[in-house]
Structure formats: structure tokens, C-alpha cells
Amino acid sequence: MIHQAVDPRAELTATFRDAMRRLAATVTIITAVNQTRHHGMTATAVTSLSMDPPSLLVCLNQRSLMHEIMLGARRFCVNVLHHDHAELSSAFAGALPPEKRFGLGAWEREADGLPWLRDAQAVLFCRRRAALPFGTHTIFIGEVIRASHREEIAPLVYENAVYCRTAPVALRQAA
């Protein structure tokens, strides 16, 4: 009988990936500009950090073009997508090349060229305050300097490698 060694690290990586597929996440498009380029990319690794000061964090793969641009950017924008933005999310996730992505959607630009999505679920303009490398990614901390949102709450969610919508859960009343 031949015993094949199981690589515990590979097994953990696969199990971790499967576990993370069960973590539903709101879909965003992160946009940034540096001295020479503007760029946008779909991201779900975004979360609030603090209310005082209002801040959030964004995790980006160090091999991505967005990572390179964020390192040189003073500001960035987190565009929280509405559930009608699945096609836009896909385009910014790589279905379209970077130079064609802003051809889709209702994009506006700040005076410094920073793109933001006019019909997003919410828009958070951030000043980059810190960048902390860890493993294959960098955690970017942004201090929110301006925010806006739609009245309707209907974010685009990503779960188990597919786009989803949210729905309230009805709680049973105690008798």
C-alpha cells in the first residue's frame, strides 16, 4: 500500500478558500489616481474601521495594478455598488481591459481626476492614511473625507462566486 503525503498547507489553503466563499460581501469598485494614471477595480475586501475618525480599510493584492496606483495616490474612492451594477462589477473585475472600464456606468470626476460612480449605492471619498503589507496583500487605511448614499438600500453582494441581492429576514414574534 502506497501512502501519499498530504500537504497540510495546500489543504488549509483550499479549506480557507471554501470557507471564505461562505462569507457574503458587499461589492465595491475602488478608484484611484496617481500622477500619471487613473484606475478602478472591483473589490469585496472593504470594511469600516473607525467612526472617529470615520475610516475604512481596503485590502489589495500586491501584484495588482490598483495596488501600484494606490501606493502613489493621496486619495481614493470606494463606490459601493447597487444590485443593478453586476455587469459593471464584472467589467471592473477584469472582463474589460482597464482602459475601457470607465466607458460603462455613470462616472463623474473630481477636480484631480478621481472617478466616482454617480448612481452608486454609496460613495466614500478617502484620504490614504496608511498602507500595511501582510502576506500577498496590503491593507490600505482611508480616512473618509466625504460620503454620500442613495436612500434605497439595495447593495450588490458576492457570495459563493456569484452576485446576489439582499433581503430582510422576518423574525418570528414570541408568543
C-alpha angles and dihedrals in degrees: 000000000000118000117206117209114238115220102230092200093055090047091051091048091052093045091047091051091050091048092050090053086067092057105091113213136189111246120236138174112223115207129189142162130208128183095292111018146037121208143172134199138177114252137174097178093091127118142158116265109181141355093211103071096013103241145151140191132232123194117210132181109249091227094059126103088231090059091055092049093045091055089061097037124097093196138026137181130227111207110195106210126232117227089256090064100077093116091049091050091051091050092052091045089064107283087114127038114254095255092058101043098089089056087079123066137018100297124176128184133224119226090268091051098258107153122224132178111245095203098040121135086243136349123211119188111202139190109219106242104169145000119205118186117215125168110314094342142061123223109221116199116207127191107216110235098172135009138182135175145184118255092232113077108215111131126182109247130197119211132159091356095304136095116252142178127232125239130185117255114230111226120214113243117237111249 
